[in-house]
Amino acid sequence: MAQLQTQSQRQTQGSASASAVLPEALPTTAGRARRKQTFFDRFLRHRSAVLGAVVLLLVVLVALLTPVLMNHDPTLAVPQSRFARPLSEATPPAEGVYIFGTDNLGRDVYSRVVKGSQVSLVVGLGVSLAVVIAGTCIGMLAGFFKRLDNPLMRVMDSMMAFPGVILALAIMSVRGPSVGNVILALSIVDTPRFARVVRSVVLTLRELQYVEAAHALGVTNLRIMLRHILPNCLSPMIVQATFVFAAAVLGEAGLSFLGVGTPPEIPSWGQMLGDARNFLAQAPWTMVAPGAALMVTVLGLNLLGDGIRDLLDPRLRRQG
């Protein structure tokens, strides 16, 4: 009888302890709701990411609405209006007001800044697409096939050994100034870094069990790369693409500042800064407007990239 009582007491204590632990072990409704929160919900709570997205959206709207926002021809030179101050009256054949003043040739700075947003976005988008395509192909091949890893990465290392500006200048000196050549030069400069990021992710993924299981089932290498490895590389690729976009905008401005970027007839923020450097003391507004536009655009892209990186980081997501 004493033994039966002892066993019943143990069972009672065990059931009580299990009932005490069970509610804590089971996921609560709030916990399930927190895990079900979408990426968009978490994005809206990230202030820097939202700020970067708003800035980028404004730049895109300015580029799309350029014909509506411009109040003068950005290439029209009015010599009698040289170095007109901001908000000064325009002189014929121009009409209206020079919002940001004029440059050394009498061209409207405001209209040129608005027009320059198109060049920056076209170059940034073109370089990002080219780098993502080329860098993903090279990184996937180098990370998945061990025989190709060493030769491909040595080529990438040799390209990275050259300073980016020097390599871009060399390409532009051979190809000549144009928007397409700027995209080509900056794509060649940024592809090795993107390829190394993809390769580092693929090196980890190819050793996982589901990839080995796919090999054992006879799945082709191409199908494994496209179906099992590439989707798991999207997070770092998206983050890196935003930084490539910002670097391309800044790189185009640097090349245009040095006089080897866009042609003179195409307004560019870097070109405007290069023209204004000789007249900074006489007309500082010719440099303030394009410099501010370039700074705000690059800052917005970097904030957006940092925010996306934080949101896609699983460690930070678990902490949230």
N, C-alpha and C positions, 0 to 999 in steps of 0.2 A: 504494500500500500504506500509506503514511504517513497519507494522508487517511482510509482505511478504519479504521485503528487509532484515529485521533483521534475519528471518529464513534462507534466502539464504546465508547471510554472515556467520551464524553459521555453515551451512552445508559445506560451502567452507573452513572455518577454521578447521572443524573436519576432512574433507578429507585431508587437507594439513598436519595436525598433524599426521593422520594415515599413510600417505605416508612417513612422516619423521621418524616415529617409526618403520614402517614395515621392512625396510632394516636392521635395527639393530636387530630386533627380529628374522628375518629369518636366519637360519644357513648359513654361507658362505661356499664356496667350500673348502677353507682351513680347516675350522672347521670339515666338513664332512670327509675330507681326514685324518685329525688328528685322528678322532675317528675310522677310518677304518684301522689304522696302526695295523699290527699284533704283537703278542707277540714277535716274533723273531726280528722284526725291533726294538722294544723298548729294547730288550735284548742286541742287538749289540751296542746300545748307552750307556749302563750301564757298565762303565769301570771295576768296581770291580767284577761284575758278569762274564764278559768276561774273566778277568784275572783268576778267580777261575775255570772257565770251561776249560781254556787252561791248567792250572796246573793239573786238574783232568784228562784231556785227555792225557797229557804226562805220568802221572803215569800209566794209563790204558795201554798205548802203551808199556811202559817198562815191565809191567807185562805180556802182551801178547807176547812180543818179547824176553822174558827172555832167551830161549835157544840160540838165535842169539847174544844177547848182552853179555852174560857171556863168559869170556875168560878162566876161571878155574872152576874146580869142587868146589862148595861152601862148601862141607864137607871134602875136601881133606886137611889133616894136613901134613905140611912139617916142622918138628921140627927145621931143620937147617935154616929156613927162619923166625923164630920168630921175631916179631916186625920189619919187613923190612919196610923201609920208602916208602912213595908214589913214584911212577914212578921208583922204583928200579927193577933190573933184577931178574926174577924168577930163582930159582934153581931147578934142576931135582928132582922129576919127572915132576914138573910143567914147563911150557914154557911161553915165552912172558914177559910181564911187569906187576908188581903189581901196578895198577893205584892208588888205595887208600891205598896201603901198606898191611900188614898182621897183624893178632892179636896174642895173646899169644900162640896159637897152630900152628901158621904158615899158617892159612887159609886166603884166599884172601878176603879182606874186600869189594872190589868192587863187586865181584860176590855174596857175601852174601847180600849186600844191594839190588842188583837187584832181587835176589831170594826172599828177604823179602817183596818186593812190592806185590807179589802174595798173601802171607799170609794176609797182611793188607787189600787188596781189597776183598779177600774171606770172611774174618771176617766181614768187614764193610758191604758188600752186604748181607751176611747171616743174620746179626743182624738187618739190616734195614727191610728186608722182614719179618722176624719173628715179629718184633715189630709192623710194620704196620698192619699185619694181626691180631695179638692178640689184640693190642691196639684199632684198629678200632672196632672189635667185642665187646669188653668190653665197650668202650666209647659209642657206639651206643645203646647197651642194657641199660646202666645206664642212658643215657640222654633221651631215648624215653619212657622207662617204669618206672614210678615213684616208683613202688614197688621194683624194682631191684636197684634203684639208691643208697640207703643207704647201703645195704649189700656189693655191689660190690665196692663202693668207700671206705668203711672202710677196706676192704681187701687191696686195693691199697694204702691207707694211712699207713697201718701197714707195707707194703713192703717198702714204701718210708721212714719210720722211721729209717730203718737201713742205715748206710752210704753205698754208692754204692760199694766202694772198699771192705769193710768188708763182705757184702753179696756175692760179686763175689768170694772172697777168700774162704768163707765157702762152696760155691757150688763146687769150683774147688778142694778143699781138699777132698770132698766126691767123686767126679767123677773122678779125676785124670787129668793130663795134656794131652790135645789133642785139635786140632782145633775145632772139633765139640763141646766139652765141653766148650770151650771159647765162642763160639757163643751162647750156651744155657745159660751160666751164665750172659753174657752181655744182652741178650734178656730179661731175668727175671728182671734185674736191670732197664732197660730203658722202659719197657712196661707201668708201672704205670704213668709216666709223659706223655707219648703219649696218653694213655687212657683218662687222664684228659683234654687234649687239645681237643680231639674229643668230649668228653662229654659236654664241655662248648659251643661248636658250636651247638651241637644237642639240647641243652636246649633252645637256642634262636630260632632255626628253627622250632621246634615242635609247637611253639605258633603262627606261621605265618598263614595267612588266607588260602593260598593254601593247607597247610596241613590239616587245619580244613575242607576245602571244600572236600578234598579227603576222610576224615573220613565220612563226610555227604553222600557222594556218595557210601559208602560201600566198599571202596578199602581196601584190607587187610593191616595189619601192616607191613608185610614183603615187600610188593610192595611199600608202602610209604617210607620205610627206604631205599630201594635199588634205587628207581626211583626218589624220590623227595628230600631226605635228604642227602644221600651219595654224589651225584654229587656236592652239595654245600659245602661239607666238604673237597673237594680235595685240594683247595688252601692252607689252613693251614696244611693239612696233608703232602703235598709235601715239604713245607718249613721245617716242623718238621723232616721229614725223612732225609733231608740233614744234619741237626744237629745231628741226631742219628747216621748217617754214620760216621761223624767226631768223635763223642764221642766213637764209637765202635773201630775205629782205635787207638785212644788214650788209650782206656781201655785195648785193647789187648796188646799194648806195656807196659802198667803198670803191667799187670799180668805176662807177660813174663820177665819183669825186676825183678820182685820179685821171679821168678823161678817156678811159678805155671801155666804158660800159655801154650805155644806150647812145644812139646818135644824137647830135645836138638838136635836131628838130623834134625829138621826143622828150617832153618834160619829165624830169626825174628828180626825186628829192636829193639824191647824192650829187647830181649834176648842179642843182641849184646851190647846194652848199659849196661846191667847188668854185662856182662863179662868184659867190658872195664873200669868199675868204679874203679877197683883195680889197674889199670895200667895207670891212666890218666896222671900222671906226666911223666911216662916213654914213653908212646906211645899215645899222645893225638889224633892222627888221627883215632884210633880205635873207638873213641866216636863221632868225628866230623861228619863223613860221615852218620852213621845211624841217629844221632840226627838231622842233616840238612834235611834228607829225610823225617823223621817224621814231623818235623816242617813245611816244605813246603806243604806236603800233607794235614795236618790238616788246615793250613792257607787257602789253596785253597778251601777246602770244606766249611769252614766258610764264605769265601768271596762269594762263589756261593750261599750259603743259604741266606745270607743277601741280595744279589742282587735279588734273586727270591722273597723274601719277599717284597722288595720295589716295584717290578714290579707287584705283585699280590695285593698290597694294593690299594683299590679303592680310598682312599683319596689322595694318592700320584699320582695315575693315573689321577684324575681330575685336580690336580695342574699342571701336565705335559701337 
